[in-house]
Amino acid sequence: MPLAIRHVTGRCVRGTTLGATLFLAAITSAPAQQAPGVTDTTIKIGQTVPYSGPASVSGANGVADVAFTKSINDQGGINGRKIELQSLDDAFSPPKTIEQTRALVEQEQVAFIYRSIGTATQVAISKYLNDRKVPQLFIGSSASAWNDPVNHHYSMGGAISYEMEAAIYARYAVSAKPNAKMAVLYQNDDLGKDFYSGLKKALGDKAEKYIIKDASLQVTDPTVDSQIVTLQDSGADVLFVFATVRPTSQAIRKAYDIGWKPMIFIINNANTVAGTLKPAGLDKSVGVVSGTYVKDPFDPQWKNDPGVVAWNAFMDKYLPAADKTDIVNVLSPTIGSMLKQTLTQAGNDLSRENILKQATNLNGVTSPMLLPGITYNTTPTDYRPLKQLQLARFDGERWVRFGDVISGE
């Protein structure tokens, strides 16, 4: 039997079936609109997360989601129902994601899929879910496919789109280095290609002038050392790394080790101190630039901020052994605010259609850990919940924000 993570009385234990079941206490007992995964007292949802495999560091997302939902349970729940969240391991393998998602939909009868992680893995199941009209909400990926209400009507991302994020980095790079010579290391999948496409679109007819070299990688590559050496040889003084955590960490470390010192940009999904920068070497990561939309709990500016105080209390109670420097532990409850608002707005009509309707009609949703001026907003024709970032530079200990909040529109 596969190794499992099962949520039991507020802690994760190993078991023989894969899942994390969480309970939200009742507020009211009004009858529910009957739908798959829904009873008068419960709503069952599911997700797939790479607890194992080449992106296993991202398994922290599932652990954090378990903790966050348990905290909602202890606060009283949503509309009188328990939420049963089943969090399954897909090893960051699309065939495994398909297998696990089919089990969630066909065997477990979940109402919808929530915050599953990965671009290639989620693209692999999108047609299956859309054909069955199962909402695929707040995906842990910001590929352009998740803002396509016509072709991916039931699929939506949970953050700023990759193309928007790349555009923000491109604009800053050109302003900081008008004569920049750019190199691009991109993951050869939908994530990397979307970022690269966004970079080219932002540079417009000057893309060929600025981008002098690129190199691709497979997420299963043991290292990216050869690609970094090749990119260094181009003479580039700006490096964009459009990849997930492990290859990003390797790229930062290798560039430092060979004495290459370009301005390095890494993506928001991979800017975790614990998962990316510590393995690369904190000293080797000094100067790396990325974008953020959440408060850094270690920034002295937020020391007495009510949201950060509450977040620290959440971490101490529900994730006492977790690394507080891992941005995943901030993102999970922040994105979770959209889950809470969607279910709150849905009320007693928890049909899949109404859940999708509410998820695509979020207006000014806030969260205690969002940066001031940034809110979640969606419409039936614009599934992108976030459209802004603030740039930050790593100083060897933490990310230091600079400049204004920037729109990727």
C-alpha positions in Angstrom: 0.0 0.0 0.0 1.3 3.5 -0.7 2.5 5.7 2.2 -0.1 8.0 3.5 -0.6 11.2 5.4 -3.8 11.3 7.4 -5.0 14.1 9.6 -6.0 12.9 13.0 -6.8 15.2 15.9 -4.6 18.0 14.7 -1.5 16.1 13.7 -0.3 14.2 10.7 0.4 10.5 11.0 1.5 7.8 8.6 -1.1 5.3 7.4 -2.0 2.9 4.7 -4.3 5.1 2.6 -3.3 8.5 1.3 -5.4 11.4 2.6 -5.7 14.3 5.0 -9.2 14.7 6.5 -10.0 17.8 8.3 -13.2 18.8 10.2 -14.8 22.2 10.4 -17.2 22.7 13.3 -20.8 23.6 12.7 -22.1 27.2 12.9 -25.6 26.5 11.6 -27.6 23.4 10.6 -29.5 24.7 7.6 -30.1 22.0 4.9 -27.6 21.9 2.0 -28.3 21.9 -1.7 -27.5 18.3 -2.5 -24.4 17.9 -4.7 -21.5 15.5 -5.1 -19.5 15.4 -1.9 -22.0 17.4 0.1 -24.3 16.5 2.9 -26.2 18.6 5.4 -23.2 18.5 7.7 -20.1 18.0 5.5 -18.4 19.0 2.2 -15.7 16.8 0.9 -12.9 18.4 -1.2 -9.6 17.0 -2.5 -6.1 17.9 -3.7 -2.9 16.4 -5.1 0.5 17.5 -3.8 4.0 16.1 -4.4 4.8 14.7 -1.0 7.4 12.6 -2.8 9.4 12.8 -6.1 11.5 15.5 -7.6 9.3 18.4 -6.2 8.8 16.9 -2.8 9.7 20.1 -1.1 6.4 21.4 -2.3 4.7 18.8 -0.2 4.9 21.5 2.5 1.9 23.1 0.8 -0.3 20.1 1.7 0.9 20.0 5.3 0.2 23.7 5.6 -3.3 23.3 4.1 -4.1 20.6 6.6 -3.0 22.9 9.5 -4.9 25.9 8.1 -8.1 24.0 7.7 -7.8 22.6 11.2 -7.5 26.1 12.5 -10.7 27.0 10.7 -12.3 24.0 12.4 -11.3 25.3 15.8 -12.7 28.8 15.0 -16.1 27.4 14.3 -16.2 26.4 10.7 -18.1 27.7 7.7 -21.9 27.7 7.3 -22.4 24.8 9.6 -20.4 22.2 7.8 -17.3 20.1 8.3 -14.8 20.2 5.4 -13.2 16.8 4.6 -10.0 17.6 2.7 -8.2 14.6 1.2 -4.6 15.5 0.3 -3.0 12.9 -1.9 0.6 12.4 -3.1 1.1 12.5 -6.8 4.9 12.5 -6.8 4.8 15.4 -9.3 4.1 12.9 -12.0 1.2 13.7 -14.4 0.2 10.0 -14.8 0.0 9.7 -11.0 -1.9 13.0 -10.7 -4.5 11.6 -13.1 -4.8 8.4 -11.1 -5.2 10.2 -7.8 -7.6 12.8 -9.1 -9.8 10.1 -10.7 -9.9 8.4 -7.2 -10.9 11.7 -5.6 -13.7 12.3 -8.1 -15.0 8.8 -8.8 -14.4 7.0 -5.5 -14.3 9.8 -2.9 -16.9 11.9 -4.7 -15.3 15.2 -3.8 -17.2 18.4 -4.5 -14.2 20.0 -6.1 -10.4 20.0 -6.3 -8.7 22.6 -4.2 -5.1 24.0 -4.5 -3.5 21.1 -6.2 0.2 21.8 -6.9 2.0 21.9 -10.2 1.6 23.1 -13.8 2.2 20.0 -15.9 0.3 17.9 -13.4 -2.7 20.1 -13.4 -2.7 20.5 -17.1 -2.8 16.7 -17.3 -6.1 16.6 -15.3 -7.8 19.7 -16.5 -9.7 18.2 -19.4 -10.9 15.3 -17.3 -12.2 17.7 -14.6 -13.7 20.1 -17.1 -15.5 17.3 -19.0 -17.1 16.3 -15.7 -17.7 19.9 -14.6 -15.7 19.5 -11.4 -14.2 22.9 -10.3 -10.4 22.9 -10.1 -10.0 25.9 -7.8 -7.0 28.1 -6.8 -4.5 25.8 -8.5 -0.9 25.9 -7.2 0.2 27.1 -10.6 -0.4 30.3 -12.5 -0.2 29.1 -16.1 -2.1 31.0 -18.7 -4.5 28.0 -19.1 -6.1 29.0 -15.8 -7.4 32.3 -17.2 -9.3 30.7 -20.1 -13.0 30.6 -19.1 -14.0 29.3 -22.5 -11.6 26.3 -22.8 -10.9 25.7 -19.1 -14.2 26.9 -17.7 -13.8 25.0 -14.4 -10.1 25.7 -13.8 -8.6 28.7 -12.1 -5.3 29.6 -10.5 -4.6 31.0 -7.1 -2.0 33.7 -7.8 -0.7 36.2 -10.3 -0.3 34.7 -13.8 3.2 33.6 -14.9 3.1 36.0 -17.9 2.2 39.0 -15.6 4.9 38.1 -13.2 7.5 37.8 -15.9 6.4 41.2 -17.3 7.1 42.8 -13.9 10.6 41.4 -13.8 11.3 42.4 -17.4 10.3 46.0 -16.8 12.5 46.3 -13.7 15.5 44.6 -15.4 15.3 47.1 -18.3 15.0 50.1 -16.0 17.9 48.9 -13.8 20.1 47.9 -16.8 19.0 49.7 -20.0 21.7 47.8 -22.0 21.0 44.5 -20.3 22.2 41.2 -21.8 19.7 38.6 -20.7 20.0 34.9 -20.3 17.0 32.7 -19.6 17.0 29.3 -17.9 13.5 27.8 -18.2 11.8 24.6 -17.3 10.7 22.8 -20.4 7.0 22.6 -19.4 4.0 24.9 -19.2 5.4 26.8 -16.3 8.7 27.6 -17.9 7.2 28.3 -21.3 4.5 30.6 -19.9 7.1 32.6 -18.0 9.4 32.8 -21.1 6.5 33.9 -23.2 5.6 36.6 -20.8 9.1 37.9 -20.8 9.2 38.1 -24.6 5.8 39.8 -24.7 6.9 42.4 -22.2 10.1 43.1 -24.1 8.2 43.3 -27.4 10.1 44.0 -30.5 13.3 44.4 -28.4 13.2 40.8 -27.1 15.9 39.6 -29.6 18.1 42.6 -28.7 17.9 41.9 -24.9 17.8 38.1 -24.8 21.1 36.7 -26.0 21.0 33.1 -24.7 18.5 30.6 -23.3 18.7 27.1 -22.0 16.0 24.6 -21.0 15.8 22.0 -18.3 13.6 19.0 -17.4 12.3 18.9 -13.9 13.9 15.4 -13.6 17.4 16.6 -14.6 19.8 15.8 -11.8 21.5 19.2 -12.0 21.5 22.4 -14.1 25.2 22.9 -13.9 25.9 22.6 -17.7 23.1 25.0 -18.5 24.5 27.6 -16.1 28.0 27.3 -17.5 26.6 27.7 -21.1 24.6 30.8 -20.1 27.6 32.3 -18.3 29.7 31.9 -21.5 27.2 34.1 -23.3 28.3 37.2 -21.4 24.9 37.9 -20.0 24.6 40.2 -17.0 20.9 39.3 -16.2 19.7 35.8 -15.5 16.0 34.8 -15.3 15.3 31.4 -13.7 11.9 30.2 -14.7 11.8 27.0 -12.8 10.6 25.2 -9.7 12.4 25.0 -6.3 15.1 22.4 -6.8 16.6 23.6 -10.1 16.3 27.2 -9.0 18.4 26.4 -5.9 20.9 24.6 -8.1 21.1 27.5 -10.5 21.8 30.1 -7.8 24.5 27.9 -6.2 26.2 27.1 -9.5 26.3 30.7 -10.7 28.0 31.7 -7.5 30.4 28.8 -7.5 31.7 29.6 -11.0 32.1 33.3 -10.2 29.2 34.5 -12.4 27.4 37.5 -10.8 24.4 38.5 -13.0 21.3 40.1 -11.6 19.2 37.0 -10.9 15.5 36.9 -11.0 13.6 33.9 -9.5 9.9 33.2 -9.6 7.5 33.8 -6.7 6.6 30.1 -6.6 10.3 29.3 -5.9 11.4 32.1 -3.6 11.1 30.1 -0.4 14.1 30.7 1.9 13.8 27.2 3.5 13.3 25.3 0.2 15.4 27.2 -2.3 17.8 29.7 -0.7 19.1 27.7 2.2 20.0 24.7 0.0 21.6 27.1 -2.5 23.5 28.8 0.4 22.2 32.0 2.0 25.4 33.8 1.3 25.3 32.6 -2.3 21.7 34.0 -2.7 22.5 37.6 -1.7 21.1 40.0 -4.3 18.6 37.6 -5.9 15.4 39.4 -6.9 11.8 38.1 -6.8 8.3 39.3 -6.4 6.0 38.9 -3.4 2.4 39.8 -2.4 2.5 38.7 1.2 4.0 40.1 4.4 7.4 38.8 5.5 6.9 37.8 9.1 10.6 38.5 9.7 10.5 42.1 8.4 10.8 44.4 11.4 8.1 46.7 9.8 5.5 44.0 10.6 6.7 43.1 14.1 3.5 44.4 15.7 1.2 44.0 12.8 -2.0 42.2 13.9 -1.9 39.9 10.9 1.6 38.8 11.6 0.9 38.4 15.3 -2.0 36.2 14.4 0.1 34.2 11.9 2.8 33.6 14.5 0.1 32.3 16.9 -1.2 30.0 14.1 2.2 28.6 13.4 3.0 28.0 17.1 -0.3 26.1 17.6 -0.7 24.2 14.3 2.7 23.9 12.8 5.1 24.1 15.7 7.8 22.0 14.0 7.6 23.9 10.7 10.2 26.4 9.4 8.7 29.8 9.7 11.0 31.1 7.0 9.3 28.8 4.5 7.0 31.1 2.5 4.6 28.2 1.9 3.4 28.6 5.5 2.3 32.2 4.7 0.8 31.4 1.3 -1.4 28.5 2.4 -3.6 30.5 4.8 -3.5 33.6 2.5 -4.8 31.7 -0.5 -7.1 29.9 2.0 -8.9 33.1 2.5 -10.4 32.6 -1.0 -11.6 29.1 -0.1 -13.3 30.6 3.0 -14.9 33.4 1.1 -16.1 31.1 -1.7 -17.8 28.7 0.6 -19.2 31.5 2.7 -20.8 33.1 -0.4 -22.1 29.8 -1.6 -24.2 29.4 1.6 -26.4 26.3 1.4 -26.1 25.9 -2.3 -22.9 23.8 -2.6 -23.6 22.6 -6.1 -20.5 22.5 -8.3 -22.0 25.2 -10.5 -22.6 27.6 -7.6 -19.2 26.9 -6.1 -17.6 27.9 -9.4 -19.9 30.9 -9.7 -18.8 32.2 -6.2 -15.1 31.5 -6.9 -15.3 33.6 -10.0 -17.1 36.4 -8.3 -14.6 37.4 -5.6 -14.5 41.1 -4.9 -11.8 42.7 -2.8 -11.1 39.7 -0.7 -8.4 40.4 1.9 -6.2 38.3 4.1 -4.2 39.3 7.2 -0.9 38.4 5.4 -1.5 40.2 2.1 0.5 43.3 1.5 -1.4 46.6 1.9 -3.2 47.5 -1.4 -3.3 44.0 -2.7 -6.6 42.1 -2.7 -8.1 39.0 -4.5 -10.5 39.8 -7.3 -12.1 37.5 -9.9 -14.9 37.8 -12.5 -16.5 35.3 -14.8 -14.3 36.6 -17.6 -11.1 37.1 -15.6 -10.0 34.2 -13.4 -6.7 35.8 -12.3 -7.2 36.5 -8.6 -4.0 38.6 -8.3 -2.5 41.1 -10.6 0.1 42.9 -8.5 3.4 42.2 -6.9 6.1 44.1 -5.0 9.7 43.4 -5.8 12.1 42.1 -3.1 15.8 41.5 -2.8 17.4 38.8 -0.6 19.9 40.2 1.8 21.4 37.0 3.2 18.7 36.6 5.9 15.4 37.7 4.5 13.6 39.3 1.5 13.7 43.1 1.6 10.9 44.8 -0.4 11.7 47.8 -2.5 9.8 50.1 -4.8 6.0 50.3 -5.1 3.4 47.6 -5.6 3.5 46.9 -9.4 0.7 45.8 -11.6 1.3 43.2 -14.3 -1.5 44.4 -16.5 
